[in-house]
Amino acid sequence: MLPPLILALWALDLAAVGLLAAATMPALRVLLGWHPGSADRRQLRLERQLEASALQARWAFAAWALGTALWAVAVAGVLPDLVPGAMCGTGVFEAMAGRGDRALALRGLALAALGGWHLVHRLGASRPDGALAEAGARGLLLALPIVALAAWDGVTALGRLDTHSAVDCCAVVYDAVRQGDSGVLAHLTEAHWARALIGASGAVLVLALAVLARPNRAWSARALALAAPAWALIAGGALVQVLAPYRYGVLAHRCPWCLFLAEHGRVGYPLFAALLLVSMLLILPCAMSERRKCT
């Protein structure tokens, strides 16, 4: 029997896909016949439909974000109890026959697509001429297939969860180190990660100071927004590859999921939430700069 958390996750994903599908119908009409300078009945009706579409898309965004949080909680804290030999999310992904990593990556991509639409929508809402309505409509049409694919892939991954066979869990992490994994990340030492994090943080700090010194300079805000995802990836890599093993007390233990366990203080939740929050704050000056230009 499936845990109630998984049923809630599926309900949120279904609601997100349904709301987003309903929101894309007016968006398609916007692309086919949007005339912001017109005041005829058709344009006014389309503007009302676009407002309703934006409301549906915002609810879809909220449902998908909450579902993504539940996905992380399920993998880290609920499903390991159902899989023999699993101690954390690594064992759960092993029991999903390799579909867990892709499902999680697609969820992140879908969340980023919805977040990009939401940013465009907020910027467009500050313009009375509706100049960004078509860009927002394209964002919705792009986000729908990604969200639908991510929802289906998540259902497929959970459907393949083997709760009868024992898994190796974090032993696969040790095996990769012992056998000399040929991946690019395997050749990066702690010094490489530390230098990369210091360099990325320094670049972000310089751009942030440039934004504070000249808040009307749009290029610095845009550069800071573009640097945010790169910084988040480097900081996340340094967290897993360098800091996490010291937290565990085992230097070869480079597992992100064990950070969410109670014996390690569940520090994964605040740490990864902080990475997300800082990335959003780095993008915020760009949004504020564009809004000032619009008004």
Backbone torsions as a table, in degrees:
resi	resn	phi	psi	omega
1	MET	NA	135.2	-177.9
2	LEU	-73.8	142.5	176.6
3	PRO	-64.5	149.5	178.0
4	PRO	-57.2	-30.1	179.7
5	LEU	-62.6	-38.1	179.1
6	ILE	-68.7	-39.9	177.1
7	LEU	-63.5	-39.5	176.3
8	ALA	-65.0	-38.3	177.3
9	LEU	-61.8	-46.9	179.3
10	TRP	-63.9	-37.9	178.6
11	ALA	-64.0	-40.9	178.2
12	LEU	-66.4	-41.1	178.2
13	ASP	-64.1	-42.3	178.7
14	LEU	-63.1	-42.2	178.1
15	ALA	-63.6	-40.8	-180.0
16	ALA	-64.2	-45.3	180.0
17	VAL	-65.4	-42.6	179.8
18	GLY	-63.9	-45.0	179.0
19	LEU	-65.1	-39.8	-179.5
20	LEU	-69.3	-37.1	176.8
21	ALA	-63.5	-40.8	177.4
22	ALA	-66.6	-33.7	-178.5
23	ALA	-73.0	-24.6	-177.3
24	THR	-78.3	-17.9	179.2
25	MET	-63.7	-52.6	173.8
26	PRO	-62.1	-32.3	178.7
27	ALA	-62.7	-38.5	177.1
28	LEU	-65.5	-38.9	177.2
29	ARG	-65.2	-33.9	177.3
30	VAL	-62.6	-43.4	179.9
31	LEU	-66.7	-28.6	-177.7
32	LEU	-84.7	-24.7	-175.5
33	GLY	-162.5	55.9	179.0
34	TRP	-94.9	120.1	179.6
35	HIS	-129.9	87.6	-173.9
36	PRO	-63.6	-24.1	-179.7
37	GLY	-83.9	-5.8	-177.4
38	SER	-90.9	151.6	178.2
39	ALA	-123.2	24.5	-180.0
40	ASP	-78.2	172.9	-174.8
41	ARG	-63.7	-37.4	-177.6
42	ARG	-65.6	-42.4	179.8
43	GLN	-66.7	-40.7	178.6
44	LEU	-64.8	-40.3	177.6
45	ARG	-64.8	-38.4	179.5
46	LEU	-66.9	-35.7	177.6
47	GLU	-66.4	-39.0	176.3
48	ARG	-64.9	-42.7	178.6
49	GLN	-63.9	-35.5	179.5
50	LEU	-67.2	-36.4	176.2
51	GLU	-64.3	-43.5	177.3
52	ALA	-64.4	-37.7	178.2
53	SER	-63.1	-41.4	179.1
54	ALA	-64.1	-38.6	178.2
55	LEU	-64.0	-43.8	178.1
56	GLN	-62.9	-40.8	-179.5
57	ALA	-67.1	-35.9	177.8
58	ARG	-65.7	-41.2	176.3
59	TRP	-64.8	-37.0	176.5
60	ALA	-63.6	-41.2	177.4
61	PHE	-60.7	-45.7	179.6
62	ALA	-63.4	-42.9	179.5
63	ALA	-64.1	-40.8	-179.1
64	TRP	-69.0	-38.9	178.1
65	ALA	-63.9	-43.4	178.1
66	LEU	-66.0	-39.8	177.4
67	GLY	-63.6	-36.4	177.3
68	THR	-65.2	-40.4	176.4
69	ALA	-63.4	-42.0	178.0
70	LEU	-65.4	-34.3	177.3
71	TRP	-60.5	-46.1	179.2
72	ALA	-63.1	-42.1	179.1
73	VAL	-64.7	-40.4	-179.6
74	ALA	-64.5	-46.4	-177.9
75	VAL	-68.0	-38.2	-174.7
76	ALA	-83.5	-32.8	-170.5
77	GLY	-125.5	-14.8	-175.2
78	VAL	-110.5	-53.1	-174.4
79	LEU	-67.4	-28.8	176.7
80	PRO	-57.7	-27.1	178.8
81	ASP	-71.9	-17.9	-178.3
82	LEU	-94.6	-16.0	-175.5
83	VAL	-104.3	121.7	178.9
84	PRO	-61.2	128.0	177.7
85	GLY	88.1	-9.3	-178.5
86	ALA	-83.3	131.1	176.5
87	MET	-111.0	-17.8	-178.9
88	CYS	-155.0	-166.8	-178.1
89	GLY	-66.0	-23.6	177.7
90	THR	-61.4	-43.9	177.3
91	GLY	-66.3	-35.7	177.1
92	VAL	-63.8	-43.5	178.2
93	PHE	-65.4	-34.5	175.2
94	GLU	-62.6	-38.6	-179.8
95	ALA	-74.5	-12.0	178.1
96	MET	-90.5	8.9	176.2
97	ALA	59.0	41.1	175.2
98	GLY	80.7	3.9	-179.0
99	ARG	-90.7	-13.4	-175.7
100	GLY	-67.1	-43.6	-179.1
101	ASP	-61.6	-43.8	-179.3
102	ARG	-67.2	-39.8	179.1
103	ALA	-62.1	-42.2	180.0
104	LEU	-68.1	-39.5	178.6
105	ALA	-64.2	-40.8	178.6
106	LEU	-66.4	-36.3	176.8
107	ARG	-63.0	-42.8	177.8
108	GLY	-64.0	-40.5	178.3
109	LEU	-64.5	-41.7	178.2
110	ALA	-64.7	-39.8	178.3
111	LEU	-64.2	-39.1	177.9
112	ALA	-66.3	-38.8	178.6
113	ALA	-64.2	-43.5	177.7
114	LEU	-67.3	-37.5	176.9
115	GLY	-64.5	-39.2	176.2
116	GLY	-63.8	-41.6	176.1
117	TRP	-61.9	-42.7	-177.6
118	HIS	-62.4	-37.7	178.0
119	LEU	-65.5	-45.2	178.2
120	VAL	-62.1	-40.7	179.7
121	HIS	-64.0	-42.5	179.7
122	ARG	-64.6	-38.0	177.3
123	LEU	-67.7	-41.4	179.8
124	GLY	-68.2	-28.7	-179.5
125	ALA	-67.1	-20.9	179.9
126	SER	-86.4	-2.6	179.5
127	ARG	-106.8	125.2	-179.0
128	PRO	-72.9	-17.5	-177.1
129	ASP	-88.6	-3.8	178.1
130	GLY	64.0	35.2	-175.2
131	ALA	-69.9	-23.8	-178.4
132	LEU	-98.9	10.4	-178.6
133	ALA	-63.5	-41.3	-178.9
134	GLU	-69.5	-37.0	176.6
135	ALA	-64.3	-40.8	176.8
136	GLY	-65.1	-37.6	178.1
137	ALA	-64.3	-41.0	176.9
138	ARG	-63.8	-38.0	178.2
139	GLY	-62.4	-40.1	177.5
140	LEU	-65.4	-43.9	-179.9
141	LEU	-65.1	-30.7	176.7
142	LEU	-75.3	-37.2	-175.7
143	ALA	-72.4	-33.1	-174.8
144	LEU	-57.3	-53.1	-179.3
145	PRO	-64.8	-31.8	179.5
146	ILE	-67.4	-45.2	179.6
147	VAL	-65.0	-43.3	-180.0
148	ALA	-62.9	-43.6	178.8
149	LEU	-64.5	-41.2	179.4
150	ALA	-65.0	-40.3	178.5
151	ALA	-63.8	-45.3	-180.0
152	TRP	-65.7	-40.6	179.9
153	ASP	-65.7	-34.7	176.6
154	GLY	-66.2	-41.3	177.0
155	VAL	-63.2	-42.0	179.6
156	THR	-64.1	-42.1	180.0
157	ALA	-63.5	-44.4	178.6
158	LEU	-68.3	-32.0	177.3
159	GLY	-67.3	-27.8	178.9
160	ARG	-87.4	1.0	-178.5
161	LEU	-62.5	120.0	-179.2
162	ASP	-94.7	109.0	-178.6
163	THR	-98.6	13.5	-177.7
164	HIS	-114.2	-36.2	-178.0
165	SER	-89.3	141.3	178.4
166	ALA	-74.1	146.8	179.8
167	VAL	-117.6	165.5	-178.7
168	ASP	-86.0	-20.5	-178.7
169	CYS	55.2	-125.9	-172.5
170	CYS	-71.2	-6.2	175.0
171	ALA	-62.5	-28.5	178.5
172	VAL	-66.5	-30.0	176.8
173	VAL	-67.7	-44.1	178.9
174	TYR	-67.0	-37.2	179.0
175	ASP	-62.4	-39.7	179.4
176	ALA	-63.3	-38.0	178.1
177	VAL	-71.3	-43.6	-177.0
178	ARG	-66.6	-37.0	-177.0
179	GLN	-86.6	-4.7	179.4
180	GLY	73.0	67.7	-179.9
181	ASP	-54.7	133.1	-176.2
182	SER	-85.4	5.4	179.7
183	GLY	-68.9	162.7	-178.8
184	VAL	-63.0	-41.9	-177.5
185	LEU	-63.3	-27.7	-178.2
186	ALA	-67.3	-23.1	-178.2
187	HIS	-91.5	-1.1	178.3
188	LEU	-91.0	121.1	179.8
189	THR	-85.4	176.0	176.9
190	GLU	-61.0	-36.6	178.8
191	ALA	-64.1	-39.5	177.8
192	HIS	-61.5	-45.9	-179.0
193	TRP	-65.5	-40.7	-180.0
194	ALA	-63.7	-44.4	179.2
195	ARG	-65.1	-40.7	179.4
196	ALA	-63.6	-41.5	179.8
197	LEU	-67.4	-42.0	178.8
198	ILE	-64.2	-42.9	179.3
199	GLY	-64.3	-45.0	179.9
200	ALA	-65.7	-41.6	179.1
201	SER	-65.5	-38.0	177.3
202	GLY	-64.2	-42.2	178.4
203	ALA	-63.7	-42.3	178.5
204	VAL	-64.2	-39.1	179.4
205	LEU	-64.6	-42.3	178.2
206	VAL	-62.3	-43.8	178.9
207	LEU	-65.6	-38.6	178.4
208	ALA	-64.6	-39.9	177.1
209	LEU	-66.0	-36.2	176.9
210	ALA	-64.6	-38.0	177.5
211	VAL	-66.1	-41.6	179.7
212	LEU	-68.0	-36.2	-178.7
213	ALA	-73.5	-39.4	-179.8
214	ARG	-129.1	78.8	-175.7
215	PRO	-64.9	-17.3	-179.6
216	ASN	-89.0	-3.7	177.8
217	ARG	-83.6	109.3	-174.9
218	ALA	-72.2	-28.2	-174.3
219	TRP	-64.3	-38.5	-178.6
220	SER	-68.4	-38.2	178.0
221	ALA	-66.2	-39.6	178.6
222	ARG	-67.4	-41.2	178.1
223	ALA	-63.3	-38.0	178.1
224	LEU	-65.2	-39.8	178.3
225	ALA	-65.5	-39.0	178.1
226	LEU	-68.9	-30.5	-179.8
227	ALA	-77.5	-18.6	-175.5
228	ALA	-59.8	-49.7	-179.7
229	PRO	-62.6	-39.1	179.6
230	ALA	-63.7	-42.7	178.1
231	TRP	-62.6	-41.8	-179.1
232	ALA	-62.3	-41.2	179.1
233	LEU	-65.3	-43.3	-179.8
234	ILE	-67.6	-43.1	179.3
235	ALA	-64.5	-40.7	177.0
236	GLY	-64.3	-40.8	177.1
237	GLY	-63.1	-42.4	178.2
238	ALA	-65.3	-35.9	178.3
239	LEU	-62.3	-44.9	-176.4
240	VAL	-78.0	-41.3	-172.4
241	GLN	-83.4	-26.0	-173.8
242	VAL	-117.3	-55.2	-172.4
243	LEU	-76.3	-40.0	-177.0
244	ALA	-59.6	-45.5	179.4
245	PRO	-58.5	-34.6	177.5
246	TYR	-70.1	-31.7	176.0
247	ARG	-66.5	-39.8	-179.7
248	TYR	-75.8	-26.5	-173.7
249	GLY	83.3	11.8	177.9
250	VAL	-130.5	113.1	-170.1
251	LEU	-68.9	-22.2	179.4
252	ALA	-91.5	3.4	-175.2
253	HIS	-93.6	85.8	-179.7
254	ARG	-103.1	68.9	-176.6
255	CYS	-118.8	119.8	179.5
256	PRO	-71.8	-28.5	-172.5
257	TRP	-73.8	-27.5	-179.9
258	CYS	-68.0	-18.5	176.6
259	LEU	-65.6	-18.5	-178.5
260	PHE	-90.9	-2.1	-176.7
261	LEU	-80.3	154.3	-178.2
262	ALA	-64.9	-34.8	-178.0
263	GLU	-68.1	-15.1	175.8
264	HIS	-110.0	20.2	174.0
265	GLY	76.5	9.9	-177.0
266	ARG	51.0	37.2	-176.8
267	VAL	-71.0	-13.7	179.4
268	GLY	-62.4	-36.1	-178.9
269	TYR	-62.6	-53.8	179.4
270	PRO	-69.0	-32.3	-177.1
271	LEU	-68.8	-50.1	-179.5
272	PHE	-71.8	-31.0	173.9
273	ALA	-64.8	-37.1	177.5
274	ALA	-65.1	-39.9	176.7
275	LEU	-59.8	-43.8	178.9
276	LEU	-65.0	-42.5	-178.6
277	LEU	-64.7	-44.7	179.6
278	VAL	-63.5	-39.8	178.1
279	SER	-61.4	-41.6	178.0
280	MET	-65.1	-38.8	179.1
281	LEU	-67.0	-31.8	177.8
282	LEU	-70.5	-28.0	178.9
283	ILE	-82.7	-23.3	-175.0
284	LEU	-58.1	-42.5	179.0
285	PRO	-59.1	-33.7	177.8
286	CYS	-64.8	-43.1	179.0
287	ALA	-64.1	-41.6	179.0
288	MET	-65.4	-38.0	178.7
289	SER	-64.8	-43.9	179.1
290	GLU	-66.0	-35.9	179.3
291	ARG	-66.4	-39.5	177.1
292	ARG	-62.0	-38.3	177.9
293	LYS	-65.3	-36.1	-178.1
294	CYS	-69.1	-36.2	-175.8
295	THR	-90.1	NA	NA
